Amino acid sequence: MKAIVNGKIVLPDHVEEGRCLLFDETIREVCDRPGENVETLDARGMYVIPGLFDIHIHGYMGQDASDGSYEGLKTMAEGVARNGVTAFLPTTMTVSRPELETAFAQIARLMRESEGPLWRGARALGVNAEGPFINPKKKGAQAGENILPGEAEFFLRYPQIVQTTIAPEMPGNLECVRALAKKGVLVSVGHTAATFEEAAAAFDAGARHATHLFNAMTPLMHREPGVVGAALSDERVSCELIADTFHVHRGLFKLLRKVKGGKLVLITDCTRAGGLADGEYTLGGQPIFVQGIECRLADGTIAGSVLKLNQAVANMVRYGGAEVWEAVNMASLHPAKLHGRDDIGALLPGRRADIAIADAEFTVHRTLLGGRTIYERGEEQ
């Protein structure tokens, strides 16, 4: 048995101070004192939070999920653990069908391997396929030549696909939304030129999510409310937010928090440039250029991010006016609920002891997976 002491324990609806978190492979309880024969970890006054869950991340540390490399995926998993991420959905892009099939197979392997007792990275809980069933007019940094018409049968051959982005207005795609949603895939509306009515039809057909809200979709206008208006006004729909202050102006963070509440999910949409220096990289086979928090194609099109999920949490506290527990929920409990995972996402009895310890700026000092320390700040230096 282990206990984290001297920490601010972040629970789903408040922060508990002056107590300790008791756990082994799972969370046991929040208690007044650890008791005898219990190994203690000193949080030194920092936040004790549930491990974060990034449901939309393409790459990290020079690697990309679409590369179809198991070793690359492993590097990603180990890298994001330094940011307090203990679960993620490696996210593919609109690459060729053979490349997708290879990537899906390697992610399935990662899912198996990341359940091992000696694993030292975030666990892969499925594939997020961002495309190829999207609209060329809103492809963003996706490769237009690889866009395909909706084909539910293609994806249903891969049970590891748990989330996908579809433009519902394209011919045949609404039926694809319906078929995938019926089989339990989280269908997200994105990279789309849909009208408000077309987006509403997709939500009625079973789509329940909006991919990186505001980006690569029709905007909110007072006479043409678009996909943004449909997603914000439908209580069934959850919305992703890239809270890097570049993809979406920080002035909107408070509004999104108030409108979507428990349906707001922080993501990174991170590229292979994440965790690395400014420079030239690739995304979906296309060159991208990174400077500070901005990633762009040569023509200036925004192309993913270099955001870390712990930074997104910090930005929601700083700019969104969120309480610490509320911002943490957006990157842990909310995505866990979205994917029907009641084993992660909160420091509650019976859930996995996937835990991070972070300071006031949300820099992560320790990450635990199933009660085991898999990252400690300073060890990588």
C-alpha positions as CSV (number, residue, x, y, z in Angstrom):
1,M,0.0,0.0,0.0
2,K,1.1,3.5,-0.8
3,A,0.0,7.0,0.2
4,I,0.6,10.5,-1.2
5,V,0.9,13.0,1.6
6,N,1.3,16.8,1.8
7,G,-0.6,17.3,-1.4
8,K,-3.7,19.1,-2.6
9,I,-5.9,16.2,-3.8
10,V,-8.0,17.2,-6.8
11,L,-11.3,15.5,-6.7
12,P,-14.2,15.8,-9.2
13,D,-15.9,18.7,-7.3
14,H,-13.3,20.2,-5.0
15,V,-9.7,20.2,-3.8
16,E,-9.0,18.3,-0.6
17,E,-6.1,19.6,1.6
18,G,-4.5,18.3,4.7
19,R,-5.3,14.7,3.9
20,C,-3.6,11.8,2.0
21,L,-4.4,9.6,-0.9
22,L,-4.2,5.9,-0.2
23,F,-3.7,3.5,-3.1
24,D,-2.2,0.3,-4.5
25,E,-3.0,-0.5,-8.1
26,T,-6.3,1.3,-7.6
27,I,-7.4,4.2,-5.5
28,R,-8.4,3.1,-2.0
29,E,-9.5,6.3,-0.3
30,V,-8.7,9.8,0.8
31,C,-7.8,9.5,4.5
32,D,-6.5,11.6,7.4
33,R,-3.3,9.6,7.8
34,P,-1.5,6.8,5.9
35,G,-1.3,4.3,8.7
36,E,1.5,1.8,9.4
37,N,3.6,-0.1,6.9
38,V,2.5,2.3,4.1
39,E,5.0,3.7,1.6
40,T,4.6,7.5,1.4
41,L,5.3,9.9,-1.4
42,D,5.6,13.5,-0.4
43,A,3.8,15.9,-2.8
44,R,5.4,18.9,-1.2
45,G,2.3,21.0,-1.4
46,M,1.6,20.3,-5.0
47,Y,-1.6,19.2,-6.7
48,V,-2.4,15.5,-6.9
49,I,-4.5,15.0,-10.0
50,P,-5.9,12.0,-11.9
51,G,-3.8,11.0,-14.9
52,L,-4.8,13.0,-18.0
53,F,-6.5,11.5,-21.1
54,D,-5.7,13.0,-24.5
55,I,-8.3,11.8,-27.0
56,H,-6.9,13.8,-29.9
57,I,-3.1,13.7,-30.4
58,H,-1.2,13.0,-33.7
59,G,2.3,13.0,-32.5
60,Y,5.0,13.9,-30.0
61,M,8.8,13.9,-29.8
62,G,9.4,13.6,-33.5
63,Q,6.9,10.7,-34.0
64,D,3.5,10.5,-35.6
65,A,0.7,8.0,-35.2
66,S,0.2,7.9,-39.0
67,D,3.8,6.7,-39.5
68,G,2.7,3.2,-38.7
69,S,5.8,2.7,-36.4
70,Y,5.4,0.8,-33.2
71,E,8.6,2.2,-31.8
72,G,7.4,5.7,-32.7
73,L,4.1,5.1,-30.9
74,K,6.0,3.9,-27.8
75,T,8.1,7.1,-27.9
76,M,4.9,9.1,-28.0
77,A,3.5,7.2,-25.0
78,E,6.6,7.7,-22.9
79,G,6.9,11.3,-23.9
80,V,3.4,12.4,-23.0
81,A,3.6,10.7,-19.6
82,R,6.0,13.5,-18.7
83,N,3.0,15.8,-19.1
84,G,0.8,13.8,-16.7
85,V,-1.0,11.9,-19.5
86,T,-1.7,8.3,-18.6
87,A,-4.1,7.5,-21.4
88,F,-4.4,8.6,-25.0
89,L,-5.9,7.9,-28.4
90,P,-3.2,7.9,-31.1
91,T,-4.8,9.9,-33.8
92,T,-4.4,9.2,-37.5
93,M,-4.9,11.7,-40.3
94,T,-6.1,11.6,-43.9
95,V,-3.3,9.5,-45.3
96,S,-3.6,6.7,-47.9
97,R,-5.7,3.7,-47.1
98,P,-2.7,1.3,-46.9
99,E,-1.0,3.8,-44.5
100,L,-4.1,3.9,-42.4
101,E,-4.3,0.1,-42.2
102,T,-0.7,-0.2,-41.1
103,A,-1.2,2.5,-38.5
104,F,-4.3,0.9,-37.1
105,A,-2.5,-2.4,-36.8
106,Q,0.5,-0.9,-34.9
107,I,-1.8,1.1,-32.6
108,A,-3.6,-2.2,-31.8
109,R,-0.2,-3.6,-30.8
110,L,0.5,-0.6,-28.7
111,M,-2.9,-1.1,-26.9
112,R,-1.9,-4.6,-26.0
113,E,1.6,-3.8,-25.0
114,S,0.7,-0.8,-22.9
115,E,-1.3,-3.0,-20.6
116,G,1.9,-4.8,-19.5
117,P,3.1,-4.6,-15.9
118,L,6.4,-2.9,-16.8
119,W,5.0,-0.3,-19.2
120,R,6.4,3.1,-18.7
121,G,4.2,5.4,-20.8
122,A,0.6,6.4,-21.3
123,R,-1.8,3.6,-22.2
124,A,-3.3,3.6,-25.6
125,L,-7.0,3.1,-25.3
126,G,-8.0,3.1,-29.0
127,V,-7.6,4.8,-32.3
128,N,-9.0,8.3,-33.2
129,A,-9.3,8.4,-37.0
130,E,-9.4,12.1,-38.0
131,G,-10.6,11.5,-41.6
132,P,-10.5,10.4,-44.3
133,F,-14.2,11.0,-44.6
134,I,-14.0,14.8,-44.6
135,N,-14.8,17.8,-46.8
136,P,-11.9,19.0,-49.1
137,K,-13.1,22.5,-48.6
138,K,-12.3,22.3,-44.9
139,K,-9.4,19.9,-45.0
140,G,-7.1,22.2,-43.2
141,A,-3.7,20.4,-43.0
142,Q,-5.1,17.1,-44.3
143,A,-4.0,15.8,-47.6
144,G,-6.9,16.3,-50.1
145,E,-5.8,13.4,-52.4
146,N,-6.5,10.9,-49.7
147,I,-10.0,12.0,-48.8
148,L,-12.5,9.2,-49.2
149,P,-16.3,8.9,-49.3
150,G,-17.8,7.5,-46.1
151,E,-17.4,3.7,-45.8
152,A,-18.5,2.4,-42.4
153,E,-17.5,-1.2,-43.3
154,F,-13.8,-0.1,-43.7
155,F,-13.7,1.2,-40.1
156,L,-15.8,-1.6,-38.6
157,R,-13.1,-4.1,-39.5
158,Y,-10.9,-2.4,-36.9
159,P,-12.5,-2.6,-33.4
160,Q,-9.6,-0.5,-32.1
161,I,-11.2,2.6,-33.8
162,V,-13.2,4.3,-31.0
163,Q,-13.5,7.8,-32.4
164,T,-13.6,9.3,-35.9
165,T,-14.2,12.7,-37.5
166,I,-16.6,12.9,-40.4
167,A,-18.0,15.7,-42.6
168,P,-21.7,14.7,-42.6
169,E,-22.7,16.9,-45.6
170,M,-20.6,14.9,-48.1
171,P,-22.4,12.3,-50.2
172,G,-23.0,9.1,-48.3
173,N,-21.4,10.3,-45.1
174,L,-24.6,10.8,-43.1
175,E,-25.3,7.1,-43.5
176,C,-21.7,6.4,-42.4
177,V,-22.3,8.5,-39.3
178,R,-25.4,6.5,-38.5
179,A,-23.8,3.1,-39.0
180,L,-20.7,3.8,-37.0
181,A,-22.6,5.4,-34.1
182,K,-24.8,2.4,-34.0
183,K,-21.8,0.2,-33.4
184,G,-20.5,2.4,-30.6
185,V,-17.9,4.5,-32.3
186,L,-17.8,8.1,-31.1
187,V,-18.6,10.0,-34.3
188,S,-17.3,13.6,-34.3
189,V,-18.4,16.3,-36.8
190,G,-15.4,18.2,-38.1
191,H,-13.4,19.2,-41.2
192,T,-16.8,20.1,-42.5
193,A,-18.6,22.8,-44.4
194,A,-22.0,21.7,-43.1
195,T,-24.8,24.1,-42.4
196,F,-26.5,24.3,-39.0
197,E,-29.2,22.0,-40.3
198,E,-26.8,19.5,-41.8
199,A,-24.8,19.3,-38.5
200,A,-28.1,19.0,-36.5
201,A,-29.0,16.1,-38.8
202,A,-25.7,14.4,-38.0
203,F,-26.3,14.8,-34.3
204,D,-29.7,13.3,-34.7
205,A,-28.1,10.4,-36.6
206,G,-25.8,9.6,-33.7
207,A,-22.8,12.0,-33.9
208,R,-22.1,13.2,-30.4
209,H,-18.9,15.2,-30.6
210,A,-17.3,18.2,-32.4
211,T,-13.7,18.1,-33.5
212,H,-11.5,21.0,-32.3
213,L,-14.4,23.4,-32.1
214,F,-14.2,26.5,-34.3
215,N,-11.4,25.1,-36.4
216,A,-12.0,23.6,-39.8
217,M,-15.8,24.1,-39.6
218,T,-18.5,26.6,-40.5
219,P,-18.4,29.5,-38.0
220,L,-21.1,30.9,-35.7
221,M,-23.0,33.7,-37.5
222,H,-26.2,35.2,-36.4
223,R,-28.2,34.1,-39.5
224,E,-26.1,31.1,-40.4
225,P,-25.1,29.5,-37.1
226,G,-23.1,26.7,-38.8
227,V,-21.5,23.7,-37.1
228,V,-20.3,25.8,-34.2
229,G,-23.8,27.0,-33.4
230,A,-25.2,23.4,-33.8
231,A,-22.6,22.0,-31.4
232,L,-22.9,24.7,-28.8
233,S,-26.7,24.5,-28.7
234,D,-27.1,20.7,-28.6
235,E,-26.8,19.4,-25.0
236,R,-26.0,15.9,-26.3
237,V,-22.8,17.1,-28.0
238,S,-19.4,17.4,-26.4
239,C,-16.8,19.7,-27.9
240,E,-13.0,19.6,-28.2
241,L,-11.0,22.7,-27.4
242,I,-7.3,23.3,-28.3
243,A,-6.7,25.7,-25.4
244,D,-3.3,27.0,-26.6
245,T,-4.7,30.6,-27.0
246,F,-3.8,30.4,-30.7
247,H,-6.4,28.0,-32.2
248,V,-9.1,29.7,-30.2
249,H,-8.9,33.2,-28.7
250,R,-8.5,32.9,-24.9
251,G,-11.4,35.4,-24.5
252,L,-13.8,32.6,-25.5
253,F,-12.6,30.1,-22.9
254,K,-15.0,31.4,-20.2
255,L,-17.9,31.3,-22.6
256,L,-17.2,27.7,-23.7
257,R,-16.8,26.7,-20.1
258,K,-20.2,28.1,-19.2
259,V,-22.1,26.8,-22.3
260,K,-20.7,23.3,-22.5
261,G,-19.8,22.6,-18.9
262,G,-19.2,18.8,-18.5
263,K,-19.2,18.4,-22.3
264,L,-16.0,20.5,-22.8
265,V,-13.0,18.3,-23.5
266,L,-9.4,19.7,-23.6
267,I,-7.2,18.1,-26.4
268,T,-3.8,18.9,-27.8
269,D,-4.1,18.0,-31.5
270,C,-0.3,17.8,-31.1
271,T,2.0,17.1,-34.0
272,R,5.3,15.3,-34.1
273,A,6.9,18.7,-33.3
274,G,5.5,18.5,-29.7
275,G,8.3,18.5,-27.1
276,L,10.9,19.7,-29.7
277,A,12.4,23.0,-30.8
278,D,11.0,25.3,-33.4
279,G,11.7,24.3,-37.0
280,E,10.4,22.3,-40.0
281,Y,8.6,19.0,-39.5
282,T,5.9,17.0,-41.3
283,L,2.2,16.3,-40.6
284,G,0.3,13.7,-42.7
285,G,3.2,13.8,-45.2
286,Q,3.1,17.5,-45.6
287,P,5.8,19.9,-44.4
288,I,4.9,22.1,-41.4
289,F,6.7,25.0,-39.9
290,V,6.7,25.6,-36.1
291,Q,7.4,28.9,-34.4
292,G,6.4,29.2,-30.7
293,I,2.9,28.0,-30.3
294,E,2.1,28.2,-34.0
295,C,2.3,25.3,-36.5
296,R,1.5,26.1,-40.1
297,L,1.8,24.7,-43.6
298,A,3.9,26.6,-46.2
299,D,0.8,28.5,-47.3
300,G,0.0,29.6,-43.7
301,T,-2.7,27.1,-43.0
302,I,-2.8,26.2,-39.3
303,A,-1.5,22.6,-38.9
304,G,-2.0,21.1,-35.5
305,S,-0.2,22.3,-32.4
306,V,2.7,21.7,-30.0
307,L,0.4,22.0,-27.0
308,K,0.9,19.8,-23.9
309,L,-2.3,18.7,-22.1
310,N,-1.1,19.9,-18.7
311,Q,-0.5,23.4,-20.3
312,A,-4.1,23.3,-21.6
313,V,-5.3,22.7,-18.1
314,A,-3.2,25.6,-16.8
315,N,-4.6,27.9,-19.6
316,M,-8.2,27.1,-18.6
317,V,-7.5,28.1,-15.0
318,R,-5.6,31.2,-16.1
319,Y,-7.8,32.5,-18.9
320,G,-11.0,30.5,-18.5
321,G,-11.7,31.3,-14.9
322,A,-12.0,27.6,-14.1
323,E,-11.4,26.2,-10.7
324,V,-8.5,23.8,-10.6
325,W,-10.7,20.7,-10.2
326,E,-13.0,21.9,-13.1
327,A,-10.0,22.4,-15.5
328,V,-8.6,19.0,-14.5
329,N,-11.9,17.4,-15.2
330,M,-11.8,18.7,-18.8
331,A,-8.7,16.7,-19.4
332,S,-9.5,13.6,-17.4
333,L,-13.1,13.0,-16.2
334,H,-14.9,14.5,-19.2
335,P,-13.0,12.5,-21.9
336,A,-13.3,9.3,-19.7
337,K,-17.0,9.7,-19.5
338,L,-17.2,10.4,-23.2
339,H,-15.6,7.1,-23.9
340,G,-17.5,5.2,-21.3
341,R,-14.4,4.6,-19.1
342,D,-15.4,4.5,-15.5
343,D,-12.0,3.0,-14.5
344,I,-10.1,6.3,-15.0
345,G,-10.5,10.0,-14.9
346,A,-10.9,10.7,-11.2
347,L,-9.3,9.9,-7.9
348,L,-12.2,7.9,-6.6
349,P,-12.2,4.5,-4.8
350,G,-11.9,1.6,-7.2
351,R,-10.5,3.5,-10.2
352,R,-7.0,2.9,-11.5
353,A,-4.3,4.6,-9.6
354,D,-3.3,6.7,-12.6
355,I,-2.0,9.8,-10.9
356,A,0.1,12.9,-11.6
357,I,1.6,15.4,-9.2
358,A,1.9,18.9,-10.6
359,D,2.9,22.3,-9.3
360,A,1.0,25.6,-9.3
361,E,1.9,26.1,-13.0
362,F,0.9,22.5,-13.8
363,T,4.4,21.4,-14.5
364,V,4.3,17.7,-13.8
365,H,6.8,16.3,-11.3
366,R,5.7,12.7,-11.1
367,T,3.4,10.4,-13.0
368,L,2.0,7.1,-11.8
369,L,0.4,4.4,-13.8
370,G,-1.5,1.8,-11.9
371,G,0.2,2.9,-8.7
372,R,3.7,2.7,-10.3
373,T,5.9,5.7,-10.8
374,I,6.6,5.9,-14.6
375,Y,8.1,9.4,-14.7
376,E,9.8,11.6,-12.1
377,R,11.0,15.1,-13.0
378,G,14.7,15.3,-13.2
379,E,15.3,11.7,-14.2
380,E,15.4,12.6,-17.9
381,Q,18.2,15.1,-17.3
